[in-house]
Amino acid sequence: MKQESRNERFRRLASKRTNEILEKIRILGNCSNKSSYEYTEEEVNKIFSEIEKQLKLTKAKFLAGKRERFKL
């Protein structure tokens, strides 16, 4: 049995985890049904603000090694 490379492992896990996240986001969209749920604009903004914050933090982890250092 061939050993999985680091890139192959990344691609496998990243694809799986991304698809799981996308499915959870689609499921969250079900909460938008006004005939089943009641919510305020403030609550919706709080949800998406937190999601956006976590996305930025996670993306920063991937880009951390690519940032240029400050120098005079």
mmCIF file of the N, C-alpha and C atoms, coordinates in Angstrom:
data_MODEL
# 
_entry.id   MODEL 
# 
loop_
_atom_site.group_PDB 
_atom_site.id 
_atom_site.type_symbol 
_atom_site.label_atom_id 
_atom_site.label_alt_id 
_atom_site.label_comp_id 
_atom_site.label_asym_id 
_atom_site.label_entity_id 
_atom_site.label_seq_id 
_atom_site.pdbx_PDB_ins_code 
_atom_site.Cartn_x 
_atom_site.Cartn_y 
_atom_site.Cartn_z 
_atom_site.occupancy 
_atom_site.B_iso_or_equiv 
_atom_site.pdbx_formal_charge 
_atom_site.auth_seq_id 
_atom_site.auth_comp_id 
_atom_site.auth_asym_id 
_atom_site.auth_atom_id 
_atom_site.pdbx_PDB_model_num 
ATOM 1   N N  . MET A 1 1  ? 0.840   -1.186 0.000  1.00 0.00 ? 1  MET A N  1 
ATOM 2   C CA . MET A 1 1  ? 0.000   0.000  0.000  1.00 0.00 ? 1  MET A CA 1 
ATOM 3   C C  . MET A 1 1  ? 0.889   1.254  0.000  1.00 0.00 ? 1  MET A C  1 
ATOM 4   N N  . LYS A 1 2  ? 0.635   2.140  -0.933 1.00 0.00 ? 2  LYS A N  1 
ATOM 5   C CA . LYS A 1 2  ? 1.431   3.355  -1.070 1.00 0.00 ? 2  LYS A CA 1 
ATOM 6   C C  . LYS A 1 2  ? 1.133   4.341  0.056  1.00 0.00 ? 2  LYS A C  1 
ATOM 7   N N  . GLN A 1 3  ? 2.192   4.947  0.595  1.00 0.00 ? 3  GLN A N  1 
ATOM 8   C CA . GLN A 1 3  ? 2.045   5.957  1.646  1.00 0.00 ? 3  GLN A CA 1 
ATOM 9   C C  . GLN A 1 3  ? 1.486   7.246  1.023  1.00 0.00 ? 3  GLN A C  1 
ATOM 10  N N  . GLU A 1 4  ? 0.516   7.830  1.682  1.00 0.00 ? 4  GLU A N  1 
ATOM 11  C CA . GLU A 1 4  ? -0.100  9.071  1.222  1.00 0.00 ? 4  GLU A CA 1 
ATOM 12  C C  . GLU A 1 4  ? 0.870   10.232 1.445  1.00 0.00 ? 4  GLU A C  1 
ATOM 13  N N  . SER A 1 5  ? 1.066   11.078 0.425  1.00 0.00 ? 5  SER A N  1 
ATOM 14  C CA . SER A 1 5  ? 1.958   12.231 0.576  1.00 0.00 ? 5  SER A CA 1 
ATOM 15  C C  . SER A 1 5  ? 1.267   13.298 1.419  1.00 0.00 ? 5  SER A C  1 
ATOM 16  N N  . ARG A 1 6  ? 2.034   14.242 1.882  1.00 0.00 ? 6  ARG A N  1 
ATOM 17  C CA . ARG A 1 6  ? 1.475   15.334 2.689  1.00 0.00 ? 6  ARG A CA 1 
ATOM 18  C C  . ARG A 1 6  ? 0.465   16.133 1.883  1.00 0.00 ? 6  ARG A C  1 
ATOM 19  N N  . ASN A 1 7  ? 0.744   16.356 0.593  1.00 0.00 ? 7  ASN A N  1 
ATOM 20  C CA . ASN A 1 7  ? -0.197  17.102 -0.247 1.00 0.00 ? 7  ASN A CA 1 
ATOM 21  C C  . ASN A 1 7  ? -1.461  16.299 -0.498 1.00 0.00 ? 7  ASN A C  1 
ATOM 22  N N  . GLU A 1 8  ? -1.319  15.004 -0.729 1.00 0.00 ? 8  GLU A N  1 
ATOM 23  C CA . GLU A 1 8  ? -2.494  14.154 -0.926 1.00 0.00 ? 8  GLU A CA 1 
ATOM 24  C C  . GLU A 1 8  ? -3.374  14.146 0.324  1.00 0.00 ? 8  GLU A C  1 
ATOM 25  N N  . ARG A 1 9  ? -2.730  14.053 1.488  1.00 0.00 ? 9  ARG A N  1 
ATOM 26  C CA . ARG A 1 9  ? -3.470  14.072 2.754  1.00 0.00 ? 9  ARG A CA 1 
ATOM 27  C C  . ARG A 1 9  ? -4.180  15.404 2.931  1.00 0.00 ? 9  ARG A C  1 
ATOM 28  N N  . PHE A 1 10 ? -3.466  16.515 2.621  1.00 0.00 ? 10 PHE A N  1 
ATOM 29  C CA . PHE A 1 10 ? -4.084  17.849 2.707  1.00 0.00 ? 10 PHE A CA 1 
ATOM 30  C C  . PHE A 1 10 ? -5.302  17.933 1.798  1.00 0.00 ? 10 PHE A C  1 
ATOM 31  N N  . ARG A 1 11 ? -5.140  17.525 0.550  1.00 0.00 ? 11 ARG A N  1 
ATOM 32  C CA . ARG A 1 11 ? -6.228  17.627 -0.424 1.00 0.00 ? 11 ARG A CA 1 
ATOM 33  C C  . ARG A 1 11 ? -7.433  16.788 -0.003 1.00 0.00 ? 11 ARG A C  1 
ATOM 34  N N  . ARG A 1 12 ? -7.167  15.594 0.498  1.00 0.00 ? 12 ARG A N  1 
ATOM 35  C CA . ARG A 1 12 ? -8.256  14.719 0.945  1.00 0.00 ? 12 ARG A CA 1 
ATOM 36  C C  . ARG A 1 12 ? -9.006  15.337 2.125  1.00 0.00 ? 12 ARG A C  1 
ATOM 37  N N  . LEU A 1 13 ? -8.250  15.748 3.143  1.00 0.00 ? 13 LEU A N  1 
ATOM 38  C CA . LEU A 1 13 ? -8.890  16.296 4.346  1.00 0.00 ? 13 LEU A CA 1 
ATOM 39  C C  . LEU A 1 13 ? -9.519  17.660 4.095  1.00 0.00 ? 13 LEU A C  1 
ATOM 40  N N  . ALA A 1 14 ? -8.831  18.519 3.340  1.00 0.00 ? 14 ALA A N  1 
ATOM 41  C CA . ALA A 1 14 ? -9.373  19.850 3.067  1.00 0.00 ? 14 ALA A CA 1 
ATOM 42  C C  . ALA A 1 14 ? -10.664 19.750 2.267  1.00 0.00 ? 14 ALA A C  1 
ATOM 43  N N  . SER A 1 15 ? -10.719 18.860 1.293  1.00 0.00 ? 15 SER A N  1 
ATOM 44  C CA . SER A 1 15 ? -11.948 18.680 0.500  1.00 0.00 ? 15 SER A CA 1 
ATOM 45  C C  . SER A 1 15 ? -13.093 18.193 1.380  1.00 0.00 ? 15 SER A C  1 
ATOM 46  N N  . LYS A 1 16 ? -12.797 17.196 2.197  1.00 0.00 ? 16 LYS A N  1 
ATOM 47  C CA . LYS A 1 16 ? -13.825 16.633 3.084  1.00 0.00 ? 16 LYS A CA 1 
ATOM 48  C C  . LYS A 1 16 ? -14.339 17.693 4.067  1.00 0.00 ? 16 LYS A C  1 
ATOM 49  N N  . ARG A 1 17 ? -13.421 18.405 4.698  1.00 0.00 ? 17 ARG A N  1 
ATOM 50  C CA . ARG A 1 17 ? -13.815 19.398 5.700  1.00 0.00 ? 17 ARG A CA 1 
ATOM 51  C C  . ARG A 1 17 ? -14.527 20.591 5.071  1.00 0.00 ? 17 ARG A C  1 
ATOM 52  N N  . THR A 1 18 ? -14.089 20.988 3.872  1.00 0.00 ? 18 THR A N  1 
ATOM 53  C CA . THR A 1 18 ? -14.749 22.095 3.177  1.00 0.00 ? 18 THR A CA 1 
ATOM 54  C C  . THR A 1 18 ? -16.179 21.711 2.820  1.00 0.00 ? 18 THR A C  1 
ATOM 55  N N  . ASN A 1 19 ? -16.362 20.513 2.299  1.00 0.00 ? 19 ASN A N  1 
ATOM 56  C CA . ASN A 1 19 ? -17.720 20.059 1.957  1.00 0.00 ? 19 ASN A CA 1 
ATOM 57  C C  . ASN A 1 19 ? -18.613 19.974 3.190  1.00 0.00 ? 19 ASN A C  1 
ATOM 58  N N  . GLU A 1 20 ? -18.053 19.561 4.328  1.00 0.00 ? 20 GLU A N  1 
ATOM 59  C CA . GLU A 1 20 ? -18.838 19.515 5.570  1.00 0.00 ? 20 GLU A CA 1 
ATOM 60  C C  . GLU A 1 20 ? -19.266 20.917 5.998  1.00 0.00 ? 20 GLU A C  1 
ATOM 61  N N  . ILE A 1 21 ? -18.352 21.869 5.893  1.00 0.00 ? 21 ILE A N  1 
ATOM 62  C CA . ILE A 1 21 ? -18.664 23.258 6.261  1.00 0.00 ? 21 ILE A CA 1 
ATOM 63  C C  . ILE A 1 21 ? -19.742 23.824 5.336  1.00 0.00 ? 21 ILE A C  1 
ATOM 64  N N  . LEU A 1 22 ? -19.583 23.595 4.027  1.00 0.00 ? 22 LEU A N  1 
ATOM 65  C CA . LEU A 1 22 ? -20.564 24.102 3.066  1.00 0.00 ? 22 LEU A CA 1 
ATOM 66  C C  . LEU A 1 22 ? -21.948 23.516 3.325  1.00 0.00 ? 22 LEU A C  1 
ATOM 67  N N  . GLU A 1 23 ? -21.998 22.235 3.677  1.00 0.00 ? 23 GLU A N  1 
ATOM 68  C CA . GLU A 1 23 ? -23.285 21.612 3.986  1.00 0.00 ? 23 GLU A CA 1 
ATOM 69  C C  . GLU A 1 23 ? -23.898 22.250 5.241  1.00 0.00 ? 23 GLU A C  1 
ATOM 70  N N  . LYS A 1 24 ? -23.090 22.510 6.251  1.00 0.00 ? 24 LYS A N  1 
ATOM 71  C CA . LYS A 1 24 ? -23.597 23.150 7.477  1.00 0.00 ? 24 LYS A CA 1 
ATOM 72  C C  . LYS A 1 24 ? -24.126 24.548 7.179  1.00 0.00 ? 24 LYS A C  1 
ATOM 73  N N  . ILE A 1 25 ? -23.467 25.268 6.276  1.00 0.00 ? 25 ILE A N  1 
ATOM 74  C CA . ILE A 1 25 ? -23.938 26.609 5.898  1.00 0.00 ? 25 ILE A CA 1 
ATOM 75  C C  . ILE A 1 25 ? -25.286 26.498 5.185  1.00 0.00 ? 25 ILE A C  1 
ATOM 76  N N  . ARG A 1 26 ? -25.414 25.507 4.286  1.00 0.00 ? 26 ARG A N  1 
ATOM 77  C CA . ARG A 1 26 ? -26.707 25.299 3.609  1.00 0.00 ? 26 ARG A CA 1 
ATOM 78  C C  . ARG A 1 26 ? -27.799 24.988 4.635  1.00 0.00 ? 26 ARG A C  1 
ATOM 79  N N  . ILE A 1 27 ? -27.465 24.156 5.625  1.00 0.00 ? 27 ILE A N  1 
ATOM 80  C CA . ILE A 1 27 ? -28.432 23.808 6.667  1.00 0.00 ? 27 ILE A CA 1 
ATOM 81  C C  . ILE A 1 27 ? -28.796 25.044 7.497  1.00 0.00 ? 27 ILE A C  1 
ATOM 82  N N  . LEU A 1 28 ? -27.816 25.890 7.803  1.00 0.00 ? 28 LEU A N  1 
ATOM 83  C CA . LEU A 1 28 ? -28.091 27.128 8.522  1.00 0.00 ? 28 LEU A CA 1 
ATOM 84  C C  . LEU A 1 28 ? -29.100 27.968 7.749  1.00 0.00 ? 28 LEU A C  1 
ATOM 85  N N  . GLY A 1 29 ? -28.999 27.945 6.422  1.00 0.00 ? 29 GLY A N  1 
ATOM 86  C CA . GLY A 1 29 ? -29.939 28.686 5.584  1.00 0.00 ? 29 GLY A CA 1 
ATOM 87  C C  . GLY A 1 29 ? -31.379 28.281 5.806  1.00 0.00 ? 29 GLY A C  1 
ATOM 88  N N  . ASN A 1 30 ? -31.606 27.051 6.257  1.00 0.00 ? 30 ASN A N  1 
ATOM 89  C CA . ASN A 1 30 ? -32.972 26.610 6.549  1.00 0.00 ? 30 ASN A CA 1 
ATOM 90  C C  . ASN A 1 30 ? -33.604 27.443 7.661  1.00 0.00 ? 30 ASN A C  1 
ATOM 91  N N  . CYS A 1 31 ? -32.782 28.010 8.527  1.00 0.00 ? 31 CYS A N  1 
ATOM 92  C CA . CYS A 1 31 ? -33.301 28.840 9.625  1.00 0.00 ? 31 CYS A CA 1 
ATOM 93  C C  . CYS A 1 31 ? -33.889 30.161 9.125  1.00 0.00 ? 31 CYS A C  1 
ATOM 94  N N  . SER A 1 32 ? -33.708 30.459 7.854  1.00 0.00 ? 32 SER A N  1 
ATOM 95  C CA . SER A 1 32 ? -34.237 31.711 7.310  1.00 0.00 ? 32 SER A CA 1 
ATOM 96  C C  . SER A 1 32 ? -35.728 31.630 7.014  1.00 0.00 ? 32 SER A C  1 
ATOM 97  N N  . ASN A 1 33 ? -36.321 30.461 7.132  1.00 0.00 ? 33 ASN A N  1 
ATOM 98  C CA . ASN A 1 33 ? -37.734 30.262 6.851  1.00 0.00 ? 33 ASN A CA 1 
ATOM 99  C C  . ASN A 1 33 ? -38.587 30.966 7.904  1.00 0.00 ? 33 ASN A C  1 
ATOM 100 N N  . LYS A 1 34 ? -39.162 32.092 7.525  1.00 0.00 ? 34 LYS A N  1 
ATOM 101 C CA . LYS A 1 34 ? -39.947 32.922 8.467  1.00 0.00 ? 34 LYS A CA 1 
ATOM 102 C C  . LYS A 1 34 ? -41.230 32.236 8.945  1.00 0.00 ? 34 LYS A C  1 
ATOM 103 N N  . SER A 1 35 ? -41.710 31.243 8.216  1.00 0.00 ? 35 SER A N  1 
ATOM 104 C CA . SER A 1 35 ? -42.923 30.558 8.674  1.00 0.00 ? 35 SER A CA 1 
ATOM 105 C C  . SER A 1 35 ? -42.604 29.564 9.795  1.00 0.00 ? 35 SER A C  1 
ATOM 106 N N  . SER A 1 36 ? -41.319 29.215 9.947  1.00 0.00 ? 36 SER A N  1 
ATOM 107 C CA . SER A 1 36 ? -40.928 28.286 11.003 1.00 0.00 ? 36 SER A CA 1 
ATOM 108 C C  . SER A 1 36 ? -40.147 28.948 12.130 1.00 0.00 ? 36 SER A C  1 
ATOM 109 N N  . TYR A 1 37 ? -39.507 30.078 11.824 1.00 0.00 ? 37 TYR A N  1 
ATOM 110 C CA . TYR A 1 37 ? -38.618 30.708 12.799 1.00 0.00 ? 37 TYR A CA 1 
ATOM 111 C C  . TYR A 1 37 ? -38.864 32.209 12.866 1.00 0.00 ? 37 TYR A C  1 
ATOM 112 N N  . GLU A 1 38 ? -38.505 32.769 14.007 1.00 0.00 ? 38 GLU A N  1 
ATOM 113 C CA . GLU A 1 38 ? -38.585 34.215 14.207 1.00 0.00 ? 38 GLU A CA 1 
ATOM 114 C C  . GLU A 1 38 ? -37.213 34.687 14.650 1.00 0.00 ? 38 GLU A C  1 
ATOM 115 N N  . TYR A 1 39 ? -36.712 35.732 14.022 1.00 0.00 ? 39 TYR A N  1 
ATOM 116 C CA . TYR A 1 39 ? -35.379 36.253 14.343 1.00 0.00 ? 39 TYR A CA 1 
ATOM 117 C C  . TYR A 1 39 ? -35.304 37.723 13.978 1.00 0.00 ? 39 TYR A C  1 
ATOM 118 N N  . THR A 1 40 ? -34.336 38.387 14.584 1.00 0.00 ? 40 THR A N  1 
ATOM 119 C CA . THR A 1 40 ? -34.140 39.803 14.308 1.00 0.00 ? 40 THR A CA 1 
ATOM 120 C C  . THR A 1 40 ? -32.955 39.991 13.364 1.00 0.00 ? 40 THR A C  1 
ATOM 121 N N  . GLU A 1 41 ? -32.898 41.155 12.763 1.00 0.00 ? 41 GLU A N  1 
ATOM 122 C CA . GLU A 1 41 ? -31.767 41.492 11.900 1.00 0.00 ? 41 GLU A CA 1 
ATOM 123 C C  . GLU A 1 41 ? -30.471 41.486 12.714 1.00 0.00 ? 41 GLU A C  1 
ATOM 124 N N  . GLU A 1 42 ? -30.569 41.930 13.963 1.00 0.00 ? 42 GLU A N  1 
ATOM 125 C CA . GLU A 1 42 ? -29.400 41.934 14.851 1.00 0.00 ? 42 GLU A CA 1 
ATOM 126 C C  . GLU A 1 42 ? -28.867 40.516 15.072 1.00 0.00 ? 42 GLU A C  1 
ATOM 127 N N  . GLU A 1 43 ? -29.751 39.557 15.270 1.00 0.00 ? 43 GLU A N  1 
ATOM 128 C CA . GLU A 1 43 ? -29.333 38.176 15.461 1.00 0.00 ? 43 GLU A CA 1 
ATOM 129 C C  . GLU A 1 43 ? -28.650 37.624 14.206 1.00 0.00 ? 43 GLU A C  1 
ATOM 130 N N  . VAL A 1 44 ? -29.225 37.930 13.055 1.00 0.00 ? 44 VAL A N  1 
ATOM 131 C CA . VAL A 1 44 ? -28.638 37.477 11.785 1.00 0.00 ? 44 VAL A CA 1 
ATOM 132 C C  . VAL A 1 44 ? -27.266 38.101 11.591 1.00 0.00 ? 44 VAL A C  1 
ATOM 133 N N  . ASN A 1 45 ? -27.159 39.398 11.861 1.00 0.00 ? 45 ASN A N  1 
ATOM 134 C CA . ASN A 1 45 ? -25.868 40.076 11.726 1.00 0.00 ? 45 ASN A CA 1 
ATOM 135 C C  . ASN A 1 45 ? -24.817 39.490 12.664 1.00 0.00 ? 45 ASN A C  1 
ATOM 136 N N  . LYS A 1 46 ? -25.232 39.127 13.859 1.00 0.00 ? 46 LYS A N  1 
ATOM 137 C CA . LYS A 1 46 ? -24.305 38.534 14.834 1.00 0.00 ? 46 LYS A CA 1 
ATOM 138 C C  . LYS A 1 46 ? -23.790 37.180 14.335 1.00 0.00 ? 46 LYS A C  1 
ATOM 139 N N  . ILE A 1 47 ? -24.671 36.367 13.777 1.00 0.00 ? 47 ILE A N  1 
ATOM 140 C CA . ILE A 1 47 ? -24.286 35.062 13.233 1.00 0.00 ? 47 ILE A CA 1 
ATOM 141 C C  . ILE A 1 47 ? -23.245 35.239 12.136 1.00 0.00 ? 47 ILE A C  1 
ATOM 142 N N  . PHE A 1 48 ? -23.553 36.093 11.156 1.00 0.00 ? 48 PHE A N  1 
ATOM 143 C CA . PHE A 1 48 ? -22.666 36.227 10.004 1.00 0.00 ? 48 PHE A CA 1 
ATOM 144 C C  . PHE A 1 48 ? -21.397 36.997 10.337 1.00 0.00 ? 48 PHE A C  1 
ATOM 145 N N  . SER A 1 49 ? -21.463 37.854 11.313 1.00 0.00 ? 49 SER A N  1 
ATOM 146 C CA . SER A 1 49 ? -20.260 38.538 11.768 1.00 0.00 ? 49 SER A CA 1 
ATOM 147 C C  . SER A 1 49 ? -19.273 37.533 12.356 1.00 0.00 ? 49 SER A C  1 
ATOM 148 N N  . GLU A 1 50 ? -19.767 36.611 13.144 1.00 0.00 ? 50 GLU A N  1 
ATOM 149 C CA . GLU A 1 50 ? -18.907 35.588 13.744 1.00 0.00 ? 50 GLU A CA 1 
ATOM 150 C C  . GLU A 1 50 ? -18.352 34.642 12.682 1.00 0.00 ? 50 GLU A C  1 
ATOM 151 N N  . ILE A 1 51 ? -19.179 34.254 11.731 1.00 0.00 ? 51 ILE A N  1 
ATOM 152 C CA . ILE A 1 51 ? -18.709 33.386 10.648 1.00 0.00 ? 51 ILE A CA 1 
ATOM 153 C C  . ILE A 1 51 ? -17.605 34.089 9.862  1.00 0.00 ? 51 ILE A C  1 
ATOM 154 N N  . GLU A 1 52 ? -17.815 35.357 9.515  1.00 0.00 ? 52 GLU A N  1 
ATOM 155 C CA . GLU A 1 52 ? -16.813 36.121 8.760  1.00 0.00 ? 52 GLU A CA 1 
ATOM 156 C C  . GLU A 1 52 ? -15.517 36.289 9.555  1.00 0.00 ? 52 GLU A C  1 
ATOM 157 N N  . LYS A 1 53 ? -15.644 36.513 10.865 1.00 0.00 ? 53 LYS A N  1 
ATOM 158 C CA . LYS A 1 53 ? -14.460 36.653 11.722 1.00 0.00 ? 53 LYS A CA 1 
ATOM 159 C C  . LYS A 1 53 ? -13.630 35.369 11.706 1.00 0.00 ? 53 LYS A C  1 
ATOM 160 N N  . GLN A 1 54 ? -14.296 34.236 11.854 1.00 0.00 ? 54 GLN A N  1 
ATOM 161 C CA . GLN A 1 54 ? -13.590 32.958 11.858 1.00 0.00 ? 54 GLN A CA 1 
ATOM 162 C C  . GLN A 1 54 ? -12.966 32.654 10.494 1.00 0.00 ? 54 GLN A C  1 
ATOM 163 N N  . LEU A 1 55 ? -13.647 33.033 9.426  1.00 0.00 ? 55 LEU A N  1 
ATOM 164 C CA . LEU A 1 55 ? -13.077 32.846 8.087  1.00 0.00 ? 55 LEU A CA 1 
ATOM 165 C C  . LEU A 1 55 ? -11.794 33.646 7.918  1.00 0.00 ? 55 LEU A C  1 
ATOM 166 N N  . LYS A 1 56 ? -11.810 34.899 8.374  1.00 0.00 ? 56 LYS A N  1 
ATOM 167 C CA . LYS A 1 56 ? -10.619 35.750 8.274  1.00 0.00 ? 56 LYS A CA 1 
ATOM 168 C C  . LYS A 1 56 ? -9.464  35.173 9.090  1.00 0.00 ? 56 LYS A C  1 
ATOM 169 N N  . LEU A 1 57 ? -9.748  34.709 10.301 1.00 0.00 ? 57 LEU A N  1 
ATOM 170 C CA . LEU A 1 57 ? -8.704  34.136 11.153 1.00 0.00 ? 57 LEU A CA 1 
ATOM 171 C C  . LEU A 1 57 ? -8.116  32.871 10.527 1.00 0.00 ? 57 LEU A C  1 
ATOM 172 N N  . THR A 1 58 ? -8.967  32.036 9.971  1.00 0.00 ? 58 THR A N  1 
ATOM 173 C CA . THR A 1 58 ? -8.503  30.800 9.358  1.00 0.00 ? 58 THR A CA 1 
ATOM 174 C C  . THR A 1 58 ? -7.704  31.081 8.096  1.00 0.00 ? 58 THR A C  1 
ATOM 175 N N  . LYS A 1 59 ? -8.173  32.007 7.274  1.00 0.00 ? 59 LYS A N  1 
ATOM 176 C CA . LYS A 1 59 ? -7.440  32.359 6.059  1.00 0.00 ? 59 LYS A CA 1 
ATOM 177 C C  . LYS A 1 59 ? -6.071  32.939 6.410  1.00 0.00 ? 59 LYS A C  1 
ATOM 178 N N  . ALA A 1 60 ? -6.002  33.723 7.470  1.00 0.00 ? 60 ALA A N  1 
ATOM 179 C CA . ALA A 1 60 ? -4.730  34.303 7.907  1.00 0.00 ? 60 ALA A CA 1 
ATOM 180 C C  . ALA A 1 60 ? -3.715  33.212 8.256  1.00 0.00 ? 60 ALA A C  1 
ATOM 181 N N  . LYS A 1 61 ? -4.186  32.099 8.806  1.00 0.00 ? 61 LYS A N  1 
ATOM 182 C CA . LYS A 1 61 ? -3.283  30.989 9.130  1.00 0.00 ? 61 LYS A CA 1 
ATOM 183 C C  . LYS A 1 61 ? -2.637  30.436 7.868  1.00 0.00 ? 61 LYS A C  1 
ATOM 184 N N  . PHE A 1 62 ? -3.390  30.357 6.784  1.00 0.00 ? 62 PHE A N  1 
ATOM 185 C CA . PHE A 1 62 ? -2.856  29.853 5.526  1.00 0.00 ? 62 PHE A CA 1 
ATOM 186 C C  . PHE A 1 62 ? -1.890  30.848 4.879  1.00 0.00 ? 62 PHE A C  1 
ATOM 187 N N  . LEU A 1 63 ? -2.123  32.134 5.093  1.00 0.00 ? 63 LEU A N  1 
ATOM 188 C CA . LEU A 1 63 ? -1.315  33.165 4.444  1.00 0.00 ? 63 LEU A CA 1 
ATOM 189 C C  . LEU A 1 63 ? -0.167  33.660 5.312  1.00 0.00 ? 63 LEU A C  1 
ATOM 190 N N  . ALA A 1 64 ? -0.080  33.197 6.552  1.00 0.00 ? 64 ALA A N  1 
ATOM 191 C CA . ALA A 1 64 ? 0.899   33.706 7.516  1.00 0.00 ? 64 ALA A CA 1 
ATOM 192 C C  . ALA A 1 64 ? 2.321   33.639 6.983  1.00 0.00 ? 64 ALA A C  1 
ATOM 193 N N  . GLY A 1 65 ? 2.690   32.581 6.325  1.00 0.00 ? 65 GLY A N  1 
ATOM 194 C CA . GLY A 1 65 ? 4.050   32.435 5.830  1.00 0.00 ? 65 GLY A CA 1 
ATOM 195 C C  . GLY A 1 65 ? 4.350   33.289 4.615  1.00 0.00 ? 65 GLY A C  1 
ATOM 196 N N  . LYS A 1 66 ? 3.334   33.862 3.992  1.00 0.00 ? 66 LYS A N  1 
ATOM 197 C CA . LYS A 1 66 ? 3.506   34.619 2.764  1.00 0.00 ? 66 LYS A CA 1 
ATOM 198 C C  . LYS A 1 66 ? 3.597   36.121 2.992  1.00 0.00 ? 66 LYS A C  1 
ATOM 199 N N  . ARG A 1 67 ? 3.420   36.553 4.209  1.00 0.00 ? 67 ARG A N  1 
ATOM 200 C CA . ARG A 1 67 ? 3.454   37.993 4.501  1.00 0.00 ? 67 ARG A CA 1 
ATOM 201 C C  . ARG A 1 67 ? 4.892   38.496 4.449  1.00 0.00 ? 67 ARG A C  1 
ATOM 202 N N  . GLU A 1 68 ? 5.030   39.680 3.921  1.00 0.00 ? 68 GLU A N  1 
ATOM 203 C CA . GLU A 1 68 ? 6.361   40.287 3.916  1.00 0.00 ? 68 GLU A CA 1 
ATOM 204 C C  . GLU A 1 68 ? 6.596   40.987 5.249  1.00 0.00 ? 68 GLU A C  1 
ATOM 205 N N  . ARG A 1 69 ? 7.805   40.915 5.701  1.00 0.00 ? 69 ARG A N  1 
ATOM 206 C CA . ARG A 1 69 ? 8.174   41.558 6.956  1.00 0.00 ? 69 ARG A CA 1 
ATOM 207 C C  . ARG A 1 69 ? 8.388   43.033 6.729  1.00 0.00 ? 69 ARG A C  1 
ATOM 208 N N  . PHE A 1 70 ? 8.063   43.816 7.726  1.00 0.00 ? 70 PHE A N  1 
ATOM 209 C CA . PHE A 1 70 ? 8.294   45.244 7.680  1.00 0.00 ? 70 PHE A CA 1 
ATOM 210 C C  . PHE A 1 70 ? 9.788   45.527 7.761  1.00 0.00 ? 70 PHE A C  1 
ATOM 211 N N  . LYS A 1 71 ? 10.256  46.448 6.947  1.00 0.00 ? 71 LYS A N  1 
ATOM 212 C CA . LYS A 1 71 ? 11.655  46.900 7.049  1.00 0.00 ? 71 LYS A CA 1 
ATOM 213 C C  . LYS A 1 71 ? 11.749  48.333 6.552  1.00 0.00 ? 71 LYS A C  1 
ATOM 214 N N  . LEU A 1 72 ? 12.655  49.058 7.123  1.00 0.00 ? 72 LEU A N  1 
ATOM 215 C CA . LEU A 1 72 ? 12.864  50.449 6.732  1.00 0.00 ? 72 LEU A CA 1 
ATOM 216 C C  . LEU A 1 72 ? 13.882  50.563 5.628  1.00 0.00 ? 72 LEU A C  1 
# 
